[in-house]
């Protein structure tokens, strides 16, 4: 039998797709707390049903009121309370920062249970330098703001890890190709699920692939740091054909040259052959 939990706030990581990734410690904690603060009671309710755990759920998301936060902290000062997000580790592009900060300010014990994180999983799959990395969350949805954000990250001497949505993937890759030219990029999607994929290459090559194979699901982007060798694209013809679908030969050659670092004149000559 598990020992009773002490009062405090317990940050519990939950699966990002495969329910088998829940840890034994997470299960024991979710079973042993007085309540679970969560983003969406329906999603957390399904997880608890799968685990055969009945718990009081308190909705806590980015729009939660100060009164809700005070209620959770008052409860955590006397009893154990868990904080979970819809998937993955709370606070990593998920709600919880204000709650944890307030808990520490009020002397409420905070315990974090390690577990699934899409950002870390994508980094380990990408085959890019992992000794130094920066997680920058979601890029802005508006084009100018997105490009401004990328320019601000351009000089960071580390691998970049970002989150993105499937409908915005093409726009994000195009912006990365222009603001961070020549960098290898990995697209990691559907992590831990049946159709898990981690595809690496140049932004032009990835744009061409996903134009033909529209992506679904949550996406993590991993971008090589500055100074790394430019992405090697094994099928330059595929890149040129994709660019020629909308651009003139000279424009297609310039776009592929900017992305891959290859000689524009050579690419232009090949583009003319492909037309």
Backbone torsions as a table, in degrees:
resi	resn	phi	psi	omega
1	UNK	NA	134.0	-178.9
2	UNK	-69.9	142.6	178.1
3	UNK	-68.3	146.2	178.8
4	UNK	-59.2	143.4	179.3
5	UNK	-80.8	144.4	175.9
6	UNK	-76.7	158.3	176.0
7	UNK	-58.1	149.8	178.5
8	UNK	145.4	-179.9	179.9
9	UNK	-102.8	125.3	-177.9
10	UNK	-112.5	114.1	-180.0
11	UNK	-86.7	114.4	-171.1
12	UNK	-115.4	119.2	175.3
13	UNK	-77.5	139.5	-179.3
14	UNK	-124.1	163.5	-176.5
15	UNK	-56.9	148.4	177.0
16	UNK	-98.9	3.8	179.0
17	UNK	177.0	-53.9	-179.1
18	UNK	-90.9	112.7	-176.1
19	UNK	-63.5	-18.7	178.3
20	UNK	-68.2	-9.4	-179.1
21	UNK	-84.5	-1.8	177.1
22	UNK	-65.8	138.1	-177.6
23	UNK	-89.0	158.6	178.5
24	UNK	-62.3	-38.0	-179.9
25	UNK	-66.5	-38.1	177.9
26	UNK	-63.5	-43.2	179.4
27	UNK	-61.2	-47.0	-179.5
28	UNK	-61.8	-38.7	-179.3
29	UNK	-69.3	-46.1	179.6
30	UNK	-62.1	-30.2	178.7
31	UNK	-78.1	-28.6	-171.4
32	UNK	-96.7	-8.1	-178.9
33	UNK	-82.8	166.9	178.4
34	UNK	-83.4	-24.8	-179.4
35	UNK	-162.1	161.4	178.3
36	UNK	-123.4	119.2	174.0
37	UNK	-87.4	129.3	-172.8
38	UNK	-146.2	158.2	178.3
39	UNK	-63.9	-51.8	-174.8
40	UNK	-133.4	114.5	-176.1
41	UNK	-62.7	-27.2	179.9
42	UNK	-69.5	-45.0	-179.0
43	UNK	-67.2	-47.4	178.6
44	UNK	-65.7	-34.5	177.5
45	UNK	-60.3	-38.9	178.3
46	UNK	-65.8	-40.8	178.6
47	UNK	-63.6	-45.5	-179.5
48	UNK	-65.2	-36.0	176.7
49	UNK	-62.9	-42.0	177.9
50	UNK	-61.4	-37.7	-178.8
51	UNK	-85.0	-1.5	-178.7
52	UNK	58.6	46.1	178.6
53	UNK	-119.3	131.2	174.1
54	UNK	-104.7	126.0	-176.5
55	UNK	-144.6	154.3	170.4
56	UNK	-76.4	129.4	-178.7
57	UNK	-109.8	136.5	176.5
58	UNK	-121.1	120.6	-179.2
59	UNK	-71.1	125.8	177.7
60	UNK	-141.7	109.2	179.2
61	UNK	-132.5	-168.0	-177.5
62	UNK	-64.0	-18.6	-177.8
63	UNK	-102.3	8.0	-178.5
64	UNK	-63.4	144.2	-178.5
65	UNK	-79.4	164.1	176.1
66	UNK	-62.8	-32.6	178.9
67	UNK	-64.1	-39.8	178.0
68	UNK	-64.8	-41.7	178.6
69	UNK	-63.3	-43.1	179.0
70	UNK	-63.0	-38.4	179.5
71	UNK	-63.7	-44.0	-179.5
72	UNK	-64.2	-43.4	-178.0
73	UNK	-69.6	-35.4	176.7
74	UNK	-63.5	-40.5	178.7
75	UNK	-67.5	-42.4	-178.1
76	UNK	-68.6	-20.8	178.3
77	UNK	-73.5	-16.8	-178.1
78	UNK	-118.2	-25.2	-176.9
79	UNK	-141.1	161.6	177.2
80	UNK	-74.6	134.8	179.3
81	UNK	-131.5	134.5	179.2
82	UNK	-98.0	147.2	172.7
83	UNK	-118.8	123.5	176.8
84	UNK	-129.7	158.5	171.4
85	UNK	-107.8	179.8	-179.6
86	UNK	-62.6	-34.0	179.5
87	UNK	-162.1	140.8	176.9
88	UNK	86.9	-156.6	-175.7
89	UNK	-93.2	123.2	178.3
90	UNK	-54.8	150.7	179.9
91	UNK	81.0	-18.6	179.1
92	UNK	-87.9	91.5	-171.7
93	UNK	58.7	29.6	177.9
94	UNK	-139.0	163.4	-179.3
95	UNK	-62.1	157.8	172.9
96	UNK	137.7	-20.9	-177.0
97	UNK	-56.2	-50.4	-177.5
98	UNK	-64.1	-36.4	-179.2
99	UNK	-66.9	-46.0	-179.5
100	UNK	-66.4	-40.8	179.4
101	UNK	-62.6	-44.2	179.5
102	UNK	-65.9	-37.1	178.6
103	UNK	-61.9	-44.6	-179.6
104	UNK	-66.2	-38.1	178.9
105	UNK	-64.5	-31.0	-177.3
106	UNK	-94.7	2.9	178.1
107	UNK	79.5	16.0	176.9
108	UNK	-80.7	130.3	-179.8
109	UNK	-61.3	136.4	178.3
110	UNK	-123.1	126.0	178.2
111	UNK	-124.6	132.5	179.8
112	UNK	-112.7	129.3	178.5
113	UNK	-101.9	117.8	-177.8
114	UNK	-67.5	155.2	-179.4
115	UNK	178.2	-156.5	-173.5
116	UNK	-58.8	141.6	174.9
117	UNK	-150.7	120.0	-179.1
118	UNK	-61.7	-37.0	-179.1
119	UNK	-62.2	-46.7	-179.2
120	UNK	-69.4	-39.5	179.6
121	UNK	-63.5	-43.3	178.9
122	UNK	-62.2	-41.2	179.9
123	UNK	-61.6	-39.7	-178.4
124	UNK	-74.2	-22.7	-179.2
125	UNK	-86.9	-27.0	-166.7
126	UNK	-71.4	-24.6	-176.7
127	UNK	72.3	23.3	176.6
128	UNK	-107.2	161.5	-177.5
129	UNK	-51.7	129.9	-176.8
130	UNK	-119.4	4.9	-179.6
131	UNK	-73.8	-22.0	177.3
132	UNK	-146.2	123.7	-179.7
133	UNK	-146.8	157.9	177.8
134	UNK	-125.5	123.6	174.4
135	UNK	-92.9	122.8	-174.8
136	UNK	-117.1	15.3	176.0
137	UNK	64.4	-147.5	180.0
138	UNK	-85.8	138.9	171.3
139	UNK	-72.0	152.3	176.2
140	UNK	-59.7	153.4	-178.2
141	UNK	-80.8	-26.9	179.8
142	UNK	-81.7	141.5	-172.1
143	UNK	-58.9	-48.7	-177.5
144	UNK	-62.8	-45.8	-179.2
145	UNK	-64.3	-37.1	178.4
146	UNK	-62.3	-46.6	-179.6
147	UNK	-67.4	-37.6	176.6
148	UNK	-61.8	-41.6	179.2
149	UNK	-63.4	-41.8	179.3
150	UNK	-66.4	-38.7	177.4
151	UNK	-61.9	-37.5	178.9
152	UNK	-67.4	-22.6	-179.5
153	UNK	-95.7	-9.6	-171.2
154	UNK	-58.6	-35.1	-175.2
155	UNK	-91.2	-0.9	-179.2
156	UNK	-68.4	121.7	-177.9
157	UNK	-84.2	64.2	-178.8
158	UNK	-162.3	159.8	171.5
159	UNK	-66.9	138.1	-179.4
160	UNK	-102.0	138.2	176.0
161	UNK	-123.9	125.5	-176.8
162	UNK	-130.4	159.0	170.4
163	UNK	-107.0	149.6	178.2
164	UNK	-150.9	161.8	176.6
165	UNK	-101.5	155.4	-178.4
166	UNK	-58.4	-44.7	-178.9
167	UNK	-64.1	-23.0	-177.8
168	UNK	-100.9	2.0	-173.2
169	UNK	-59.8	-47.7	-177.4
170	UNK	-60.5	-43.5	179.4
171	UNK	-64.9	-39.3	179.6
172	UNK	-65.8	-44.0	179.7
173	UNK	-64.0	-39.3	178.7
174	UNK	-63.0	-43.1	179.4
175	UNK	-65.9	-39.9	178.4
176	UNK	-63.1	-41.6	179.7
177	UNK	-61.5	-33.4	-178.7
178	UNK	-85.9	-39.5	-176.0
179	UNK	-88.2	-25.6	179.2
180	UNK	-127.7	60.2	-171.8
181	UNK	-61.0	144.0	174.9
182	UNK	80.9	-0.8	-176.9
183	UNK	-85.7	140.1	173.7
184	UNK	-73.1	140.8	-178.3
185	UNK	-128.5	142.2	173.8
186	UNK	-115.3	134.1	174.7
187	UNK	-108.8	111.7	179.8
188	UNK	-109.3	123.7	-174.9
189	UNK	-141.0	158.9	179.7
190	UNK	52.7	39.4	-175.1
191	UNK	-61.0	135.1	-178.4
192	UNK	71.3	0.3	-179.0
193	UNK	-99.4	179.0	-174.5
194	UNK	-59.9	-40.4	-176.4
195	UNK	-102.6	35.0	178.4
196	UNK	-54.7	139.8	-178.5
197	UNK	-147.9	141.0	169.9
198	UNK	-135.0	105.9	-176.3
199	UNK	-111.9	130.5	-179.2
200	UNK	-117.2	157.1	177.7
201	UNK	158.1	-162.1	176.4
202	UNK	-80.9	161.8	178.9
203	UNK	-63.4	-38.0	-179.8
204	UNK	-63.7	-42.8	179.8
205	UNK	-65.5	-39.6	179.2
206	UNK	-68.7	-39.2	177.6
207	UNK	-61.4	-43.8	179.7
208	UNK	-63.1	-42.0	-179.5
209	UNK	-63.5	-46.9	-175.3
210	UNK	-79.6	-14.4	171.1
211	UNK	-69.2	-35.7	178.8
212	UNK	-86.1	-21.9	-178.5
213	UNK	-132.1	78.3	-176.4
214	UNK	-52.2	128.1	-176.7
215	UNK	-79.8	160.1	173.5
216	UNK	-132.9	163.7	173.4
217	UNK	84.3	179.5	179.0
218	UNK	-73.7	144.8	-174.4
219	UNK	-130.1	138.3	171.0
220	UNK	-117.2	134.5	178.1
221	UNK	-108.8	133.8	176.9
222	UNK	-121.4	125.3	-173.1
223	UNK	-119.5	129.5	-179.1
224	UNK	-59.7	149.4	178.0
225	UNK	-72.1	163.5	177.0
226	UNK	-63.1	144.8	179.1
227	UNK	93.5	-13.4	175.5
228	UNK	-72.3	152.1	176.9
229	UNK	-55.9	141.7	179.4
230	UNK	-59.6	151.8	-180.0
231	UNK	-58.4	132.0	177.7
232	UNK	-91.6	118.6	-179.9
233	UNK	-103.5	118.4	-174.6
234	UNK	-74.5	-19.9	-178.8
235	UNK	-125.8	82.3	-179.6
236	UNK	-64.2	-33.2	178.9
237	UNK	-59.1	-38.3	179.8
238	UNK	-64.7	-38.7	178.0
239	UNK	-65.2	-45.1	-179.0
240	UNK	-65.2	-42.8	179.4
241	UNK	-61.5	-40.8	179.2
242	UNK	-62.9	-41.3	179.9
243	UNK	-71.7	-35.2	-179.3
244	UNK	-69.0	-16.9	179.5
245	UNK	-64.8	-24.0	-177.6
246	UNK	-127.9	-15.7	-174.6
247	UNK	-121.2	163.1	172.5
248	UNK	-71.5	165.2	-177.2
249	UNK	-57.5	-42.3	-178.8
250	UNK	-65.6	-40.2	179.6
251	UNK	-69.5	-39.9	178.9
252	UNK	-62.5	-43.8	179.9
253	UNK	-63.8	-41.1	-179.7
254	UNK	-65.0	-41.0	-179.1
255	UNK	-65.6	-44.7	-179.8
256	UNK	-68.7	-36.1	177.9
257	UNK	-63.6	-41.4	-179.2
258	UNK	-65.1	-36.9	-177.5
259	UNK	-77.1	-40.9	-172.5
260	UNK	-99.5	-20.2	-176.9
261	UNK	84.5	4.7	179.7
262	UNK	-79.3	162.9	-177.4
263	UNK	-65.6	126.9	-176.4
264	UNK	-65.1	-38.6	-178.0
265	UNK	-64.7	-40.0	178.3
266	UNK	-64.9	-43.0	179.1
267	UNK	-65.8	-38.0	178.8
268	UNK	-63.3	-43.1	178.8
269	UNK	-62.2	-40.8	178.9
270	UNK	-69.1	-36.1	178.9
271	UNK	-62.5	-39.5	178.0
272	UNK	-64.4	-35.5	178.5
273	UNK	-68.2	-32.9	-176.7
274	UNK	-80.7	-21.2	-175.9
275	UNK	-66.5	NA	NA
